[in-house]
Amino acid sequence: MAYWLFKSEPSTWSWEDQKNHDGPAEWDGVRNYQARNNMRAMKVGDLGFFYHSVNEKKIVGIVRVAREAHPDSTSDDPRWECVDVEAVCDMPRPVSLAEIKDNPKLADMVLVKNSRLSVQPVSEEEWEEVCRMGGLDPVPRSA
């Protein structure tokens, strides 16, 4: 199992939208090959951080991959695929990008090195550290 980070502009699809959606939702509209390839690597049960980008720049929740990569319903181009994710829990204390950058344990995190990538991997050590910073106890594990 693996861990991920999903970035979304709150004005487009917010954490509240994700939580209020009836069941899993497509993580659609991704038009970056690296992000698409990350979704192709996901398995059902993998967990991810839900990150509000643009003005907020903070991790606000946890999602679970509910359906593996399949054609993106927002595109007629077969190159574009997406996964379906469902809300798991709120981050008790949202973790900001500034806090992540200030933590030496997270210096190699993709979010720090390539903050523009919309879907990115997170190592198990990074997952545990960010969950700790956000007040999640126990730390959610992929299942």
C-alpha positions, -999 to +999 in steps of 0.1 A: +000+000+000+011+036-006+004+072+004-004+102-018-013+139-018-041+153-039-042+190-045-073+209-053-083+246-055-111+250-029-131+271-053-131+241-077-135+211-054-131+217-016-127+193+013-163+202+022-173+192-013-155+159-009-170+151+025-205+161+013-203+140-019-225+109-017-198+082-019-166+082-038-159+109-064-137+110-095-104+129-091-110+142-126-096+170-147-059+161-142-040+170-174-004+163-163+013+130-173+033+126-141+001+132-120-018+108-142+009+082-139+008+086-101-029+078-102-022+048-124+000+034-096-027+037-070-045+007-054-078+006-037-073+013+000-043+036-005-046+068+015-039+104+006-038+139+020-064+163+007-045+196+001-062+230-005-040+248-030-038+284-042-045+308-012-049+283+016-019+259+009-027+234+037-036+198+042-071+196+055-082+160+053-075+123+045-090+104+015-090+068+005-087+055-031-120+037-037-115+028-074-083+024-094-074+043-126-101+044-152-111+068-181-116+104-169-153+112-176-144+149-182-123+140-213-128+123-246-091+117-249-082+081-238-048+093-224-065+109-194-075+087-165-084+093-129-091+074-097-121+077-074-115+089-038-137+091-007-133+112+024-119+094+055-114+121+081-106+157+088-071+167+097-078+178+133-053+207+128-047+216+092-010+215+083+003+244+062+028+243+034+050+267+055+050+243+084+059+214+061+088+235+046+100+244+081+102+207+092+136+192+084+120+157+084+100+167+053+128+184+033+126+158+006+088+157+003+076+161-033+053+190-020+085+208-010+105+200-041+077+202-067+047+220-052+030+224-085+024+187-091-013+180-084-011+143-075+021+132-058+035+103-038+041+106+000+066+083+018+055+064+048+078+085+070+064+117+056+028+104+061+035+097+097+052+131+103+024+151+087-003+131+105+016+138+138+018+175+130-020+175+122-029+158+155-040+125+141-036+098+167-036+070+158-021+076+123-044+063+096-029+034+077-036+022+041-059-008+042 
